[in-house]
Amino acid sequence: MELLFVALAGAILGLGARYLLPNRHTHGSVLIPALGVSVACILWVALTWAGLKWNGGWIWWITLLGTAAIVVVADLVIGRVRTSHDDKLLHTLAKGAVAR
């Protein structure tokens, strides 16, 4: 049951990152929330296997703060890389169009 709440929290963190950070036009609308759900679930399960109790506070803090950090970094990196690649492609296509 807790894993369901963790997945929901990951989705909410992903949605927050999607709509509060710049460059949301560079990737799909579900990518960052799905990444939030995946990261939150993976962190939760890894911490459970590491021996943290599900009813303790540390597992919740580590999972939610870790998910938030990873989602923010991923959103910023994906946006920056996509913008850079799009600019390079536009420059290449524009240079090819002028040469003809």
VEXPA-333776 format. One record per residue (C-alpha): z, x, y; chain. Coordinates in steps of 0.02 Angstrom, whole numbers. Layout:
VEXPA-333776
<<Z X Y> "A">
...
This chain:
VEXPA-333776
<<0 0 0> "A">
<<40 142 119> "A">
<<-132 216 90> "A">
<<-206 55 160> "A">
<<-104 76 319> "A">
<<-155 259 330> "A">
<<-339 212 312> "A">
<<-320 80 448> "A">
<<-235 205 563> "A">
<<-375 330 530> "A">
<<-505 198 575> "A">
<<-412 156 736> "A">
<<-399 340 783> "A">
<<-584 361 746> "A">
<<-630 211 852> "A">
<<-523 276 993> "A">
<<-609 445 985> "A">
<<-780 363 978> "A">
<<-755 259 1134> "A">
<<-643 373 1237> "A">
<<-738 537 1218> "A">
<<-907 582 1293> "A">
<<-1071 602 1198> "A">
<<-1052 443 1095> "A">
<<-1238 413 1118> "A">
<<-1275 565 1008> "A">
<<-1212 496 843> "A">
<<-1198 332 751> "A">
<<-1064 205 787> "A">
<<-980 219 617> "A">
<<-981 408 594> "A">
<<-820 452 685> "A">
<<-717 302 624> "A">
<<-773 338 446> "A">
<<-724 520 469> "A">
<<-554 461 531> "A">
<<-526 355 377> "A">
<<-580 495 260> "A">
<<-476 629 344> "A">
<<-321 519 353> "A">
<<-332 473 169> "A">
<<-364 652 113> "A">
<<-220 718 218> "A">
<<-103 583 153> "A">
<<-145 616 -28> "A">
<<-132 805 -6> "A">
<<37 788 78> "A">
<<96 670 -58> "A">
<<44 796 -190> "A">
<<134 931 -90> "A">
<<294 833 -114> "A">
<<321 741 49> "A">
<<396 569 25> "A">
<<291 421 84> "A">
<<442 341 167> "A">
<<484 498 267> "A">
<<431 524 446> "A">
<<349 694 426> "A">
<<207 634 316> "A">
<<161 503 445> "A">
<<169 622 593> "A">
<<69 759 506> "A">
<<-62 636 443> "A">
<<-88 545 607> "A">
<<-83 697 721> "A">
<<-193 797 602> "A">
<<-318 654 591> "A">
<<-322 636 780> "A">
<<-351 822 805> "A">
<<-489 833 675> "A">
<<-577 677 738> "A">
<<-574 736 919> "A">
<<-640 909 874> "A">
<<-774 837 761> "A">
<<-832 714 894> "A">
<<-844 849 1026> "A">
<<-933 973 911> "A">
<<-1056 844 844> "A">
<<-1097 786 1020> "A">
<<-1122 963 1084> "A">
<<-1230 1017 935> "A">
<<-1338 860 940> "A">
<<-1366 876 1128> "A">
<<-1414 1059 1107> "A">
<<-1535 1022 965> "A">
<<-1611 874 1058> "A">
<<-1639 983 1212> "A">
<<-1721 1119 1107> "A">
<<-1833 993 1021> "A">
<<-1883 914 1187> "A">
<<-1922 1085 1258> "A">
<<-2025 1131 1104> "A">
<<-2122 967 1106> "A">
<<-2151 976 1293> "A">
<<-2215 1156 1278> "A">
<<-2332 1104 1138> "A">
<<-2399 957 1238> "A">
<<-2438 1069 1388> "A">
<<-2528 1200 1282> "A">
<<-2658 1076 1220> "A">
